[in-house]
């Protein structure tokens, strides 16, 4: 079924012959009044991830960027950048014991995550500054500037005149101004504009270097990435300088804790829900966080607000239900997702205890318990064929072909890896390398 944005953009493309003009001129400019004829422009132009782009945009390699407070340019250019998928060790930081107004165990917004990172000294450590001070934030005008952006065959020039921008947090230190874009949802990519427009504005206002920074906060982890634009006049010259993950200090999870969990956990009967096909356990937890914060959410809201397409929304919501964390409720033809009692109880726990409970839920399913136990016994990762062999002993529902077994084996491997990554004590010899 088409989204409201898809339907409205199809009507706009037809009325204004947008594809014709892009082929002829290389771009098409459109304003809010024109967009509002079919649907509110604010809803029609907010695409934080590639997965949000309307079908007509995706099918024709198009993107859209604001150029003033009410006009946009549509063309065949690359507006997004992918996040690198690497395992980054976690650094632990103590939280000041005199701070009572921030509960670092229950961070539910980007602004609270930034405040928490600031008062805990995480920002000082990550940015290698001693006396950071919060300076600029909120909505403001972009000022005027031109830039180049990578098109399909050649660079395009775009002129920006006082478009609206928003800075989640700006912190100034001796060595520069750091402009932070903060998100509490995990994604595969991000919109470069959210870093580039603020960078261009403040680079023209101050003499100090301006450094773009991206923060993702989820499940007690602050994941910072520092970027630079190697050519300040080119939108796509963005380059990752370094990244680091932090957590507020708590008792570390030891290998023995996980081994004891494998030994003691009781196996549950496989639910009627199809076996999970959702490789990122971090995103499963993050989805539960988002449902927890909203109190209840529709599949459409998940797809339109976070970096999911419709198929991923189905896979990941089914995975949360498979674990008993989320329930599906249908009222007046709308399906909404809510945390179960079990899900609500987990989010009342301190972060470390919460991680152990997530691991317990996974290991209560026989295939995960057997496969993780075998990883420890063999002191190495399991091959796909070894995992499939274990799967075939576990009477898993709705898996009836070798290709399906192999696809689901990837999920088992990735979920087990998430549990292994919880172990933060040094392991003997080459064991750590072998386990991962």
C-alpha positions in Angstrom: 0.0 0.0 0.0 1.3 3.4 -0.9 2.0 6.0 1.8 0.3 9.4 1.9 3.7 10.9 0.8 4.0 8.6 -2.2 0.5 9.5 -3.4 1.0 13.2 -2.9 4.4 13.3 -4.6 3.0 11.3 -7.6 0.4 14.0 -8.0 3.1 16.8 -7.7 5.4 15.0 -10.2 2.5 14.8 -12.7 1.2 18.3 -12.2 4.6 20.0 -12.6 6.3 17.5 -14.9 9.1 17.3 -12.5 11.0 14.4 -14.1 10.9 16.2 -17.5 12.4 19.3 -16.0 15.1 17.4 -14.1 16.1 15.6 -17.4 16.1 19.0 -19.2 17.7 21.3 -16.6 19.3 18.9 -14.1 17.1 20.0 -11.2 13.7 21.3 -10.3 12.8 23.9 -7.7 9.6 23.7 -5.8 8.1 25.8 -3.0 5.9 25.1 0.0 2.8 26.6 -1.5 2.9 24.1 -4.4 3.6 21.2 -2.1 0.8 22.2 0.3 -1.8 21.8 -2.4 -1.5 18.1 -1.9 -0.1 17.6 1.6 1.6 19.7 4.3 5.2 20.5 3.1 6.7 19.8 6.5 5.6 16.2 6.2 6.5 15.9 2.6 10.1 17.0 2.8 11.4 15.5 6.0 13.6 12.6 4.9 16.3 11.9 7.6 17.2 8.5 5.9 17.2 7.0 2.4 14.5 4.6 3.5 12.2 7.6 4.0 12.4 8.8 0.4 9.1 8.4 -1.6 9.1 5.7 -4.2 9.4 8.1 -7.1 12.5 9.6 -5.6 14.1 6.2 -4.9 13.2 4.8 -8.4 14.8 7.8 -10.1 17.8 8.3 -7.7 16.4 11.7 -6.6 16.9 13.6 -3.3 15.6 16.9 -2.0 17.3 19.7 -0.1 15.9 23.0 1.3 17.4 26.2 -0.2 15.3 28.9 1.6 12.6 28.8 4.3 10.1 27.8 1.7 11.8 26.4 -1.3 13.5 23.1 -2.2 15.7 21.7 -4.9 15.0 18.2 -6.3 17.8 16.6 -8.4 19.8 13.4 -8.8 22.3 14.0 -6.0 23.6 12.1 -3.0 22.2 13.7 0.2 23.0 10.9 2.6 26.1 9.2 4.1 26.3 5.6 5.4 27.5 4.8 8.9 30.4 2.4 9.1 29.5 -0.8 10.8 32.4 -1.6 13.2 32.7 -3.0 16.7 33.9 -0.2 18.9 35.0 -0.9 22.5 33.1 0.8 25.3 34.9 3.3 27.6 33.4 3.7 31.0 33.0 7.1 32.6 31.9 7.9 36.2 28.9 10.1 36.7 29.2 13.0 39.2 27.6 11.8 42.5 26.3 15.3 43.3 24.0 15.5 40.2 20.4 14.5 41.1 18.4 16.1 38.3 19.6 13.7 35.6 18.8 10.0 35.9 21.5 8.4 33.7 19.7 5.1 34.0 16.7 6.5 32.3 17.6 8.7 29.4 14.6 9.2 27.1 15.5 12.1 24.8 18.3 13.5 22.7 18.6 16.6 24.9 18.9 14.6 28.1 21.5 12.4 26.4 23.6 15.5 25.5 23.2 16.9 29.1 24.2 13.6 30.5 27.3 13.4 28.3 28.3 16.9 29.2 28.0 16.7 33.0 29.7 13.2 33.0 32.7 14.6 31.1 32.1 12.4 28.1 32.3 15.3 25.7 35.5 16.6 27.3 37.1 13.2 26.8 35.8 12.6 23.3 36.7 16.0 22.0 40.0 16.3 24.0 38.9 19.6 25.5 39.3 20.7 29.1 36.8 23.5 29.5 33.9 23.0 27.1 31.0 25.4 27.4 27.5 25.1 25.9 27.0 28.0 23.5 24.6 27.6 20.5 21.5 25.4 20.0 18.0 25.4 18.7 16.5 26.7 15.4 18.2 29.4 13.4 18.7 30.7 9.9 21.4 29.1 7.8 22.7 32.4 6.3 23.7 32.5 2.7 26.2 30.2 0.9 26.8 28.2 -2.2 28.0 24.6 -2.3 28.8 21.8 -4.7 27.1 18.4 -4.4 27.8 15.1 -6.2 25.2 14.6 -9.0 24.7 11.6 -11.2 27.1 12.7 -13.9 28.6 15.9 -12.6 28.6 18.2 -9.6 25.7 20.5 -9.1 25.8 24.0 -7.5 23.2 24.8 -4.9 22.6 28.2 -3.4 21.2 28.4 0.1 19.6 31.6 1.4 18.4 31.6 5.0 17.0 28.1 5.1 16.0 26.9 8.6 18.5 24.8 10.5 18.5 23.2 14.0 21.5 22.5 16.2 20.9 19.9 19.0 24.0 21.1 20.9 26.8 23.5 20.3 29.9 23.4 22.6 32.9 25.7 22.4 36.3 25.0 23.8 39.8 26.3 23.4 40.4 24.4 20.1 37.0 24.9 18.3 33.3 24.9 18.2 31.6 21.5 18.2 28.2 21.2 16.6 26.3 18.0 17.6 23.5 16.3 15.9 21.9 13.8 18.4 19.6 10.9 17.7 18.0 8.3 20.1 17.4 5.9 17.2 19.9 3.6 15.5 20.1 3.9 11.7 22.2 2.8 8.8 22.7 6.3 7.3 22.1 10.0 8.0 21.3 13.2 6.2 24.5 15.1 5.6 22.6 18.4 5.6 22.1 18.1 9.4 25.8 18.5 9.8 26.7 20.5 6.7 24.3 23.5 6.9 25.2 24.3 10.6 28.9 23.8 9.7 28.7 26.4 6.9 26.8 28.9 9.0 29.2 28.9 11.9 32.4 28.6 9.8 31.4 32.0 8.4 30.8 33.5 11.8 33.8 32.6 13.9 37.6 32.2 13.4 37.9 29.0 15.3 37.6 25.6 13.5 34.0 24.2 13.5 33.7 20.5 14.0 30.6 18.4 13.1 29.8 15.6 15.6 27.1 12.9 15.5 25.7 11.3 18.6 23.6 8.2 18.8 22.3 7.2 22.2 20.6 3.9 22.8 20.5 1.3 25.6 22.9 3.2 27.9 25.5 3.6 25.1 26.7 7.0 23.9 28.2 6.6 20.4 30.0 9.7 19.2 31.4 10.2 15.7 33.5 13.3 14.8 33.6 14.3 11.1 35.2 16.9 8.9 34.5 18.3 5.5 37.8 18.0 3.5 36.5 20.6 1.1 34.2 23.1 3.0 32.5 24.0 -0.3 31.5 20.4 -1.2 28.6 18.8 0.6 29.9 15.2 -0.1 33.4 15.8 1.2 32.4 14.6 4.6 34.9 12.2 6.3 34.8 10.3 9.6 37.8 11.3 11.7 37.2 9.0 14.7 34.5 7.5 16.8 34.1 6.2 20.3 31.5 4.6 22.5 30.9 5.4 26.2 28.8 4.1 29.1 28.3 5.4 32.6 30.3 3.2 34.9 28.6 0.2 36.3 29.6 -3.3 37.3 31.1 -5.1 34.3 29.4 -8.2 33.0 31.8 -11.2 33.3 32.1 -14.3 31.2 31.0 -16.3 34.2 27.7 -14.4 34.3 26.9 -15.5 30.8 28.0 -19.0 31.4 25.8 -19.2 34.5 23.0 -17.8 32.5 23.4 -20.5 29.8 23.4 -23.2 32.6 20.4 -21.9 34.5 18.0 -20.4 32.0 14.8 -22.4 31.4 13.8 -23.2 27.8 10.5 -21.8 26.6 8.2 -23.3 24.0 8.7 -21.7 20.6 5.9 -19.1 20.0 3.5 -19.1 17.0 5.3 -16.0 15.7 7.7 -16.7 12.8 11.4 -17.2 13.8 13.2 -13.8 13.8 14.8 -12.4 10.6 16.3 -9.3 12.2 20.1 -9.3 12.4 20.7 -6.2 14.6 19.9 -6.9 18.2 20.8 -3.3 19.0 18.0 -2.1 16.8 15.5 -4.6 18.4 16.3 -3.0 21.8 16.2 0.5 20.3 12.7 -0.3 18.9 11.6 -1.4 22.3 13.0 1.9 23.7 11.0 3.9 21.2 7.8 2.0 21.9 8.5 2.5 25.7 9.0 6.3 25.2 5.9 6.7 23.0 3.6 4.5 25.1 2.4 2.9 22.0 3.1 3.2 18.3 1.7 2.1 14.9 3.6 0.3 12.2 3.2 3.4 10.0 4.8 5.6 12.7 7.8 3.2 13.0 8.3 3.1 9.2 7.9 6.9 8.7 9.8 8.1 11.8 12.8 5.7 12.1 15.2 4.1 9.6 12.9 1.2 8.7 11.2 0.3 5.4 7.9 -1.6 5.6 9.5 -5.0 5.5 12.0 -4.2 8.2 9.2 -2.8 10.4 7.5 -6.2 10.1 10.7 -8.2 10.8 11.7 -6.1 13.8 8.3 -5.8 15.4 7.9 -9.6 15.0 11.2 -10.1 16.7 10.2 -8.0 19.7 7.0 -10.1 19.9 9.0 -13.4 19.6 10.9 -12.4 22.7 7.7 -11.4 24.6 8.7 -7.8 24.9 6.0 -6.3 22.7 2.3 -7.0 22.0 0.3 -6.1 18.9 -3.2 -4.6 19.4 -5.7 -3.9 16.7 -8.3 -1.2 17.2 -10.5 0.5 14.6 -8.4 -1.1 11.8 -5.2 0.3 13.2 -2.5 -2.0 14.5 -0.5 -0.5 17.5 2.5 -1.9 19.3 2.9 -1.7 23.1 5.4 -3.1 25.6 4.2 -6.2 27.5 4.4 -6.4 31.3 7.7 -8.1 30.8 8.9 -5.3 28.5 7.9 -2.6 30.9 9.6 -4.5 33.8 12.9 -4.7 31.9 13.0 -0.9 31.3 12.7 -0.3 35.0 16.0 -2.1 35.6 19.4 -0.5 35.8 21.2 -0.7 32.4 23.5 -3.6 33.3 20.7 -5.7 34.8 18.6 -4.9 31.7 21.3 -6.3 29.4 21.4 -9.5 31.4 17.6 -9.8 31.1 17.7 -9.3 27.4 20.3 -12.0 27.2 18.2 -14.3 29.3 15.2 -13.8 27.0 17.3 -14.7 24.0 18.9 -17.8 25.7 15.5 -19.1 26.9 15.0 -20.2 23.2 16.7 -23.5 22.7 18.5 -22.7 19.5 20.3 -19.7 21.0 21.2 -21.5 24.2 22.7 -24.5 22.3 24.6 -22.4 19.8 26.1 -20.0 22.3 27.0 -22.9 24.6 28.8 -24.6 21.6 30.7 -21.3 20.9 32.1 -21.4 24.4 32.8 -25.1 24.2 34.7 -24.9 20.9 36.2 -21.5 21.8 35.4 -20.1 18.3 32.7 -18.8 16.1 30.3 -21.3 14.5 30.0 -21.6 10.7 26.6 -21.2 9.1 26.3 -24.9 8.5 27.0 -25.6 12.1 24.3 -23.2 13.2 21.8 -24.8 10.7 22.6 -28.2 12.1 21.6 -27.0 15.6 18.5 -25.2 14.2 17.2 -28.5 12.7 17.2 -30.0 16.1 15.0 -27.3 17.7 11.6 -27.6 15.9 11.6 -24.0 14.8 8.3 -22.8 13.3 7.8 -21.7 9.7 11.3 -22.6 8.5 10.8 -25.2 5.7 13.7 -24.7 3.3 17.5 -24.8 3.3 17.6 -21.1 2.1 15.4 -20.0 5.0 17.5 -21.9 7.5 20.6 -20.1 6.2 19.0 -16.7 6.3 17.8 -17.3 9.9 21.2 -18.6 10.9 22.6 -15.1 10.3 20.2 -13.8 12.9 21.3 -16.4 15.4 24.9 -15.6 14.9 24.4 -11.8 15.3 22.3 -12.1 18.4 24.9 -14.4 20.0 27.5 -11.9 19.1 25.6 -9.2 20.9 25.6 -11.3 24.0 29.3 -12.0 23.7 30.0 -8.3 23.3 28.5 -7.7 26.8 31.5 -9.4 28.3 34.0 -6.7 29.2 36.7 -8.5 31.1 39.9 -9.5 29.3 39.8 -13.1 28.2 42.8 -15.4 28.1 45.1 -15.7 25.1 43.4 -15.4 21.7 40.0 -16.4 23.1 38.5 -12.9 22.5 39.5 -13.0 18.9 38.1 -16.5 18.5 34.8 -15.7 20.1 34.1 -12.8 17.9 
